[in-house]
Amino acid sequence: MSRLSSPAEWVAPLTPIISVLLLPLGPLFFPKAYVAILFVYFTGFLYQQVNHVCKFYLSSVKIKANVDKWNALNRNDKTEEDKAKIASETPLHNRSNTFVEVEEPLVIQETKYIHTFVIPNYSEPEALLKDTIGKLAAHRNASTNYVIILGMEASEEGWEDKGERLKDYFEGRFHGFIMTGHPVGIPGEYRGKGSNVNYAVRNGCAEMLNRGYDRRQIILTVMDSDAAIPEMYILEVEEALMKSDDPYYTICAPPIFFSRNCAQVPACVRMADITWAAMVMSNLSNSSGLCVPCSNYTLSFILAERVGYWDVDADAIGEDMHMWLKCFFKTDGHARTAPIYVPINLTNVQCEGYLANVNARYVQAKRHFQGVADLGYTLRHMILSYKNRKNQKGLLDSHMATSSFYDKLSACAVILEAHLIPASSGWLMFAAVPLIQLILFPPFPWMALTNPANNPLLASDFFFKLWTVVKMITIFLPFPLFGTLAIYEHLHRYIDREFYHKPATRTWKNCADYASLPIAAWLFLTWPSSVNCVKRLFSGEDAYVVGAKIFKEDEAKERLS
């Protein structure tokens, strides 16, 4: 209970509790104030969702522009001169739209970094790891500029033999292949991806430095064991680092995409991951480099070393978001994100049996929303930054100090939205208006809890009109989501067809998937988010459960490069 001594730790658990209590108590005890609260909340939510649709559209345009350019560069009928000309040209379909940011040209050039891929895993199918690493081995610079750090868990039976088999299989395909075994029971450490990555980077990079690698050239790409990283991603990372004011303080974040096994999982699981991917893509178009990476990201070894590597306690279980926050605050806001508009293909959670698969996705959702601990971490650092503003203004130019604090405030808003909206919107959007209607405007006289003559909303012309506006707003709340899904449908088919060159993709029959959206929203978003928020009131740690995956070595290979 010691963590509750900080006021910042009360925000997360109080959000779903207050949201649920407001549903019956608001109409009964303070209906006027409650209607005003709903008006502000729903208006803000609608504005935010429209903003996300616009950002998602921008991200989709940039992704498609990169895919078009990549395909043009890799056509066999092009000479090297033609490819150089294509690489220097701006995508044509962007020129006519002044409201769309023009994507910078993709220029293929010799890499100057050692790209180190950190692949933490625990009990993952060996065939899946072989497939993931094999896609990296197919890159043109793999043997000269790629190093693999395979982060095994010592608690997995046979981990050494498994790692050695993979190392032998890819012998000579990479510039280096290092295997680490994260030991069990390190004091103060919580088992999970973050602790494995921390151990793998510390020990793997130490070995690289002993072999004579320059720490300034080491670029770390932390990835999931099922992530299919295309060569275009590495080229775009190189381009982003070259254009960055400080490449060592730049974090590269790509969009995630679920297309490897999406046809083999239940519709509600597909919909959960579709909305998850859409949220990540819209987040990439945030201004000022304040976008949080998800699952896969790239940063320099210099930056990781500067901030003290990855945190390993239970509050750092959301390793991707937590590391971004740590880099941002530990560098006083200098570390920024460079969005890389190249989709990273992932697998949906999958296991035998419909209900078992749904349960596995729910378990994964619970693990994802354990990252609500980052909300307290963010608020504590915000409070500390606010207290230090006077000292900053004394040492720096006043405008610089204020701008830095406002950037931190913007970063805080991103984290608040990521964790508080899921824990509150599901309750208020689905139940607030129907319950007010039932309590204050019952369909039958015998259901009335108050005399109509004493109904506060009927007694005030202003609040009755406000209540009417609230009901109208709720009608429009789903429309931004419909827009997002329409953009995603087109983007998914485009990427499958033009980038992965898959023979089959989503069809209009998949629109039936959307019927499962309310189930997916409640089961994989609202409920696990609310549960994890409330759990912040209690001590204790949940067991880290790896998402179930099925992968067969002989399954069809999608073309990634």
VENTA-V75422 format. One record per residue. N is the residue number from 1. PHI is phi in radians with two decimals (NA if undefined). PSI is psi as a letter, one per 30 degrees, with the letter a starting at -180 (* if undefined). OMEGA is omega in whole degrees, -180 to 180 (NA if undefined). Layout:
N&PHI&PSI&OMEGA ; N&PHI&PSI&OMEGA
//
This chain:
1&NA&f&-174 ; 2&-1.10&e&-178 ; 3&-1.14&f&-179 ; 4&-1.28&f&175 ; 5&-1.21&f&177 ; 6&-1.60&k&178 ; 7&-1.00&f&-179 ; 8&-1.10&f&-177 ; 9&-1.38&f&-179 ; 10&-1.52&f&-175 ; 11&-1.11&e&-177 ; 12&-1.09&e&-178 ; 13&-1.16&e&-179 ; 14&-1.27&f&-177 ; 15&-1.07&e&179 ; 16&-1.22&e&180 ; 17&-1.11&e&179 ; 18&-1.13&e&-180 ; 19&-1.05&e&-179 ; 20&-1.24&e&-179 ; 21&-1.17&e&180 ; 22&-1.13&f&-174 ; 23&-1.01&e&177 ; 24&-1.58&e&-173 ; 25&-1.35&e&-180 ; 26&-1.01&e&180 ; 27&-1.12&f&-175 ; 28&-1.42&e&-169 ; 29&-1.94&e&180 ; 30&-2.57&i&-175 ; 31&-1.08&e&-179 ; 32&-1.13&e&179 ; 33&-1.12&e&-179 ; 34&-1.12&e&178 ; 35&-1.11&e&178 ; 36&-1.12&e&178 ; 37&-1.08&e&179 ; 38&-1.12&e&178 ; 39&-1.07&e&180 ; 40&-1.12&e&-177 ; 41&-1.12&e&-177 ; 42&-1.18&e&178 ; 43&-1.12&e&178 ; 44&-1.09&e&180 ; 45&-1.12&e&-180 ; 46&-1.13&e&178 ; 47&-1.06&e&-179 ; 48&-1.08&e&-178 ; 49&-1.20&e&176 ; 50&-1.10&e&177 ; 51&-1.05&e&180 ; 52&-1.15&e&178 ; 53&-1.08&e&179 ; 54&-1.09&e&180 ; 55&-1.18&e&178 ; 56&-1.11&e&178 ; 57&-1.09&e&178 ; 58&-1.05&e&179 ; 59&-1.09&e&-179 ; 60&-1.12&e&178 ; 61&-1.11&e&-179 ; 62&-1.20&e&177 ; 63&-1.10&e&-179 ; 64&-1.14&e&178 ; 65&-1.11&e&178 ; 66&-1.15&e&179 ; 67&-1.10&e&179 ; 68&-1.04&e&-178 ; 69&-1.18&e&179 ; 70&-1.09&e&179 ; 71&-1.13&e&179 ; 72&-1.14&e&-180 ; 73&-1.21&f&-174 ; 74&-1.82&g&175 ; 75&-1.25&k&-175 ; 76&-1.22&f&-177 ; 77&-1.52&g&-179 ; 78&-1.78&k&172 ; 79&-1.41&l&179 ; 80&-1.08&e&178 ; 81&-1.16&e&178 ; 82&-1.10&e&-179 ; 83&-1.12&e&178 ; 84&-1.13&e&179 ; 85&-1.16&e&178 ; 86&-1.08&e&-177 ; 87&-1.12&f&-178 ; 88&-1.61&f&-178 ; 89&-1.63&k&174 ; 90&-1.43&k&177 ; 91&-0.90&k&-173 ; 92&-1.11&e&-174 ; 93&-1.29&f&177 ; 94&-1.57&f&-172 ; 95&-1.21&e&-175 ; 96&-1.48&f&-176 ; 97&-2.01&j&-177 ; 98&-1.29&f&-178 ; 99&-1.60&f&-179 ; 100&-1.88&k&177 ; 101&-1.08&k&179 ; 102&-1.43&k&179 ; 103&-1.25&k&179 ; 104&-1.14&k&-178 ; 105&-1.13&k&177 ; 106&-1.56&j&-177 ; 107&-1.95&j&179 ; 108&-1.45&k&180 ; 109&-2.56&l&-179 ; 110&-1.14&k&180 ; 111&-1.33&k&179 ; 112&-2.01&g&-179 ; 113&-1.91&l&170 ; 114&-1.73&j&-178 ; 115&-1.44&j&-176 ; 116&-1.90&j&-176 ; 117&-1.71&j&-179 ; 118&-1.68&j&-176 ; 119&-2.07&i&177 ; 120&-1.33&k&180 ; 121&-2.76&l&176 ; 122&-2.53&j&178 ; 123&0.98&h&176 ; 124&-1.39&k&177 ; 125&-0.99&k&-179 ; 126&-1.06&e&178 ; 127&-1.11&e&179 ; 128&-1.16&e&178 ; 129&-1.10&e&179 ; 130&-1.09&e&179 ; 131&-1.17&e&-180 ; 132&-1.10&e&-180 ; 133&-1.22&e&179 ; 134&-1.08&e&178 ; 135&-1.17&e&175 ; 136&-1.25&e&-179 ; 137&-1.12&f&-180 ; 138&-1.35&f&180 ; 139&-1.22&k&-173 ; 140&-1.15&e&-178 ; 141&-1.77&g&-175 ; 142&-1.06&e&-175 ; 143&-1.34&f&-177 ; 144&-1.92&f&-173 ; 145&-2.37&g&-178 ; 146&-1.97&k&172 ; 147&-2.19&k&177 ; 148&-1.76&k&169 ; 149&-1.96&j&-178 ; 150&-1.60&j&-176 ; 151&-1.53&j&179 ; 152&-1.55&l&175 ; 153&-1.86&k&-179 ; 154&-1.13&f&179 ; 155&-1.36&f&178 ; 156&-1.46&k&-179 ; 157&-1.14&k&179 ; 158&1.34&g&-176 ; 159&-1.12&e&-178 ; 160&-1.17&e&179 ; 161&-1.11&e&179 ; 162&-1.08&e&180 ; 163&-1.13&e&180 ; 164&-1.16&e&178 ; 165&-1.08&e&179 ; 166&-1.17&e&180 ; 167&-1.11&e&179 ; 168&-1.17&e&-178 ; 169&-1.10&e&-177 ; 170&-1.80&g&-180 ; 171&-1.04&k&179 ; 172&1.46&f&-178 ; 173&-1.54&f&-178 ; 174&-2.21&l&177 ; 175&-1.21&f&177 ; 176&-2.83&l&178 ; 177&-2.47&j&-176 ; 178&-2.06&k&178 ; 179&-2.03&k&176 ; 180&-2.12&l&178 ; 181&-2.11&j&-178 ; 182&-1.19&j&-176 ; 183&-1.25&l&-179 ; 184&-1.59&k&169 ; 185&1.34&h&174 ; 186&-1.22&k&-176 ; 187&-0.99&k&177 ; 188&1.36&g&-176 ; 189&-1.85&k&177 ; 190&-1.86&k&-177 ; 191&-1.17&k&180 ; 192&2.92&a&-178 ; 193&-1.10&e&-177 ; 194&-1.08&e&-179 ; 195&-1.19&e&178 ; 196&-1.18&e&179 ; 197&-1.08&e&180 ; 198&-1.01&e&-179 ; 199&-1.17&e&-178 ; 200&-1.12&e&-179 ; 201&-1.21&e&180 ; 202&-1.01&e&-175 ; 203&-1.42&e&180 ; 204&-1.15&e&180 ; 205&-1.25&e&175 ; 206&-1.07&e&177 ; 207&-1.16&e&178 ; 208&-1.11&e&179 ; 209&-1.13&e&177 ; 210&-1.15&f&179 ; 211&-1.44&f&176 ; 212&1.79&g&177 ; 213&-1.21&k&176 ; 214&-1.45&k&-178 ; 215&-1.05&f&-179 ; 216&-1.28&f&-179 ; 217&-1.70&f&-175 ; 218&-1.43&j&176 ; 219&-1.99&k&-176 ; 220&-1.65&k&171 ; 221&-2.03&j&178 ; 222&-1.51&k&-172 ; 223&-2.43&l&173 ; 224&-1.34&l&-178 ; 225&-1.19&f&-180 ; 226&-1.87&g&-175 ; 227&-1.42&k&175 ; 228&-1.67&j&-175 ; 229&-1.63&j&-180 ; 230&-1.39&l&-180 ; 231&-1.09&e&-180 ; 232&-1.04&e&179 ; 233&-1.08&e&-179 ; 234&-1.15&e&178 ; 235&-1.11&e&178 ; 236&-1.20&e&176 ; 237&-1.09&e&178 ; 238&-1.01&e&-180 ; 239&-1.12&e&-179 ; 240&-1.14&e&180 ; 241&-1.18&e&179 ; 242&-1.13&e&-177 ; 243&-1.53&f&-177 ; 244&-1.26&k&175 ; 245&-1.10&e&178 ; 246&-2.49&j&-176 ; 247&-1.07&f&-179 ; 248&-1.29&f&179 ; 249&-1.96&g&-180 ; 250&-1.88&k&176 ; 251&-1.95&k&-179 ; 252&-1.68&k&-176 ; 253&-2.24&k&177 ; 254&-1.74&l&170 ; 255&-1.33&l&174 ; 256&-1.82&l&-172 ; 257&-2.61&k&-178 ; 258&-2.02&j&-178 ; 259&-2.42&g&-175 ; 260&-1.33&e&-178 ; 261&-2.45&g&-172 ; 262&-1.10&f&-180 ; 263&-1.35&f&-177 ; 264&-1.80&g&-178 ; 265&-2.08&l&179 ; 266&-1.04&l&-177 ; 267&-1.03&e&-179 ; 268&-1.16&e&176 ; 269&-1.21&e&176 ; 270&-1.01&e&-177 ; 271&-1.14&e&178 ; 272&-1.07&e&-178 ; 273&-1.33&f&175 ; 274&-1.11&e&180 ; 275&-1.15&e&177 ; 276&-1.09&e&-180 ; 277&-1.12&e&180 ; 278&-1.13&e&178 ; 279&-1.11&e&179 ; 280&-1.13&e&-179 ; 281&-1.13&e&179 ; 282&-1.18&e&179 ; 283&-1.10&f&-177 ; 284&-1.14&f&-178 ; 285&-1.61&g&173 ; 286&-1.12&k&-179 ; 287&-1.42&l&173 ; 288&1.14&g&177 ; 289&1.17&g&-179 ; 290&-1.85&h&177 ; 291&-2.07&k&-173 ; 292&-1.57&k&177 ; 293&-1.24&l&180 ; 294&-2.34&j&173 ; 295&1.28&e&-176 ; 296&-2.23&k&-178 ; 297&-2.83&l&-176 ; 298&-2.26&k&175 ; 299&-2.63&l&-179 ; 300&-1.39&l&174 ; 301&-1.11&e&178 ; 302&-1.02&e&-179 ; 303&-1.19&e&179 ; 304&-1.05&e&179 ; 305&-1.20&e&-178 ; 306&-1.10&e&-176 ; 307&-1.64&g&178 ; 308&1.50&h&177 ; 309&1.07&a&-175 ; 310&-1.56&k&173 ; 311&-1.26&l&-173 ; 312&-2.20&g&180 ; 313&-1.46&l&-175 ; 314&-1.12&f&-179 ; 315&-1.31&f&-179 ; 316&-1.88&g&-176 ; 317&-1.14&e&173 ; 318&-1.39&i&-166 ; 319&-1.04&e&-177 ; 320&-1.22&e&179 ; 321&-1.14&e&-177 ; 322&-1.15&e&-180 ; 323&-1.16&e&177 ; 324&-1.09&e&179 ; 325&-1.10&e&-180 ; 326&-1.10&e&178 ; 327&-1.09&e&-178 ; 328&-1.14&e&-176 ; 329&-1.37&e&-179 ; 330&-1.22&f&177 ; 331&-1.78&g&179 ; 332&1.01&h&176 ; 333&1.49&g&-178 ; 334&-1.37&e&179 ; 335&-1.22&k&-178 ; 336&-2.31&l&-179 ; 337&-1.73&k&170 ; 338&-1.87&j&179 ; 339&-1.19&k&178 ; 340&-1.99&j&-172 ; 341&-1.49&i&177 ; 342&-2.30&j&-175 ; 343&-1.22&k&175 ; 344&-1.76&j&-174 ; 345&-1.43&k&-179 ; 346&-2.11&l&176 ; 347&-1.77&k&171 ; 348&-1.27&l&172 ; 349&-1.02&k&-176 ; 350&-2.55&k&172 ; 351&-2.65&l&-177 ; 352&-1.23&k&177 ; 353&1.71&k&-177 ; 354&-1.09&e&-177 ; 355&-1.16&e&178 ; 356&-1.11&e&178 ; 357&-1.17&e&178 ; 358&-1.10&e&179 ; 359&-1.13&e&179 ; 360&-1.10&e&178 ; 361&-1.20&e&177 ; 362&-1.14&e&177 ; 363&-1.07&e&178 ; 364&-1.12&e&179 ; 365&-1.10&e&177 ; 366&-1.06&e&179 ; 367&-1.16&e&179 ; 368&-1.01&e&-174 ; 369&-1.45&f&167 ; 370&-1.14&f&176 ; 371&-1.17&f&176 ; 372&-1.06&f&175 ; 373&-1.01&f&179 ; 374&-1.17&f&178 ; 375&-1.14&e&177 ; 376&-1.10&e&178 ; 377&-1.03&e&-179 ; 378&-1.15&e&-178 ; 379&-1.13&e&178 ; 380&-1.09&e&180 ; 381&-1.23&e&176 ; 382&-1.15&e&178 ; 383&-1.07&e&179 ; 384&-1.13&e&179 ; 385&-1.13&e&179 ; 386&-1.13&e&179 ; 387&-1.16&f&-177 ; 388&-1.57&g&-177 ; 389&-1.06&e&-179 ; 390&-1.12&e&178 ; 391&-1.15&e&179 ; 392&-1.10&e&-178 ; 393&-1.17&f&178 ; 394&-1.34&f&-176 ; 395&-1.68&f&-176 ; 396&-2.05&l&171 ; 397&-1.07&k&-175 ; 398&-1.00&e&-179 ; 399&-1.14&e&179 ; 400&-1.10&e&-179 ; 401&-1.12&e&-180 ; 402&-1.14&e&180 ; 403&-1.07&e&180 ; 404&-1.08&e&180 ; 405&-1.18&e&179 ; 406&-1.15&e&175 ; 407&-1.11&e&178 ; 408&-1.19&e&177 ; 409&-1.14&e&177 ; 410&-1.14&e&177 ; 411&-1.10&e&178 ; 412&-1.10&e&179 ; 413&-1.11&e&178 ; 414&-1.08&e&-179 ; 415&-1.25&e&177 ; 416&-1.03&e&179 ; 417&-1.11&e&-176 ; 418&-1.10&e&-174 ; 419&-1.89&e&-176 ; 420&-1.50&e&179 ; 421&-1.11&e&178 ; 422&-1.07&e&-176 ; 423&-1.44&f&-178 ; 424&-2.18&e&-173 ; 425&-1.13&e&-179 ; 426&-1.06&e&179 ; 427&-1.24&e&-173 ; 428&-1.27&e&-178 ; 429&-1.20&e&-176 ; 430&-1.45&e&-168 ; 431&-2.07&f&-172 ; 432&-1.07&e&-177 ; 433&-1.13&e&178 ; 434&-1.03&e&-179 ; 435&-1.24&e&175 ; 436&-1.07&e&180 ; 437&-1.07&e&-178 ; 438&-1.23&e&-175 ; 439&-1.41&e&-175 ; 440&-1.69&f&179 ; 441&-2.33&i&-175 ; 442&-1.14&k&-179 ; 443&-1.25&f&-180 ; 444&-2.20&k&-178 ; 445&-1.01&e&-177 ; 446&-1.21&f&178 ; 447&-1.57&f&-175 ; 448&-1.18&k&176 ; 449&-1.67&f&178 ; 450&-2.33&l&177 ; 451&-1.22&k&179 ; 452&-0.91&e&179 ; 453&-1.19&f&-179 ; 454&-1.78&g&180 ; 455&-1.14&j&-176 ; 456&-1.04&e&-178 ; 457&-1.31&e&177 ; 458&-1.37&f&-178 ; 459&-1.33&f&-178 ; 460&-2.08&k&180 ; 461&-1.12&e&-179 ; 462&-1.09&e&-176 ; 463&-1.27&f&175 ; 464&-1.18&e&176 ; 465&-1.16&e&178 ; 466&-1.11&e&177 ; 467&-1.09&e&177 ; 468&-1.13&e&178 ; 469&-1.11&e&179 ; 470&-1.03&e&179 ; 471&-1.10&e&179 ; 472&-1.19&e&180 ; 473&-1.09&e&-179 ; 474&-1.07&f&178 ; 475&-1.14&e&-176 ; 476&-1.56&f&-177 ; 477&-1.01&e&-179 ; 478&-1.31&f&-172 ; 479&-1.10&e&175 ; 480&-1.03&e&177 ; 481&-1.12&e&177 ; 482&-1.07&e&178 ; 483&-1.11&e&178 ; 484&-1.06&e&-178 ; 485&-1.16&e&178 ; 486&-1.13&e&178 ; 487&-1.11&e&-178 ; 488&-1.12&e&-180 ; 489&-0.97&e&-180 ; 490&-1.14&e&-178 ; 491&-1.15&e&-179 ; 492&-1.04&e&-179 ; 493&-1.14&e&-180 ; 494&-1.11&e&-178 ; 495&-1.15&e&177 ; 496&-1.01&e&-174 ; 497&-1.38&e&-171 ; 498&-1.64&f&-176 ; 499&-1.82&e&180 ; 500&-1.58&f&179 ; 501&0.93&h&179 ; 502&-1.40&k&180 ; 503&-1.21&f&-179 ; 504&-2.34&k&179 ; 505&-2.50&a&178 ; 506&-1.14&k&177 ; 507&-2.10&l&180 ; 508&-1.13&f&176 ; 509&-1.11&f&180 ; 510&-1.22&f&176 ; 511&-1.09&f&175 ; 512&-1.13&f&177 ; 513&-1.01&e&-174 ; 514&-1.18&f&176 ; 515&-1.13&f&180 ; 516&-1.55&g&-176 ; 517&-1.05&e&178 ; 518&-1.03&e&177 ; 519&-1.13&e&-180 ; 520&-1.08&e&-179 ; 521&-1.10&e&-179 ; 522&-1.31&e&-172 ; 523&-1.34&e&-174 ; 524&-1.95&f&-178 ; 525&-2.25&d&-174 ; 526&-1.12&e&-175 ; 527&-1.18&e&179 ; 528&-1.10&e&178 ; 529&-1.13&e&-180 ; 530&-1.12&e&-179 ; 531&-1.07&e&-179 ; 532&-1.21&e&175 ; 533&-1.11&e&-179 ; 534&-1.15&e&-180 ; 535&-1.11&f&178 ; 536&-1.14&f&177 ; 537&-1.33&f&-173 ; 538&-2.08&l&176 ; 539&-1.44&l&-179 ; 540&1.93&l&-177 ; 541&-2.21&k&175 ; 542&-1.39&l&176 ; 543&-1.22&k&178 ; 544&-1.45&j&-178 ; 545&-2.01&k&179 ; 546&-1.33&k&179 ; 547&-1.08&k&-179 ; 548&-1.22&k&178 ; 549&-2.45&k&174 ; 550&-2.05&k&180 ; 551&-2.57&k&180 ; 552&-1.89&k&-174 ; 553&-1.09&f&-176 ; 554&-1.67&g&-179 ; 555&-1.26&l&-174 ; 556&-1.04&k&-180 ; 557&-1.68&k&174 ; 558&-1.48&k&-179 ; 559&-1.44&k&-176 ; 560&-1.98&f&-178 ; 561&-2.62&*&NA
//
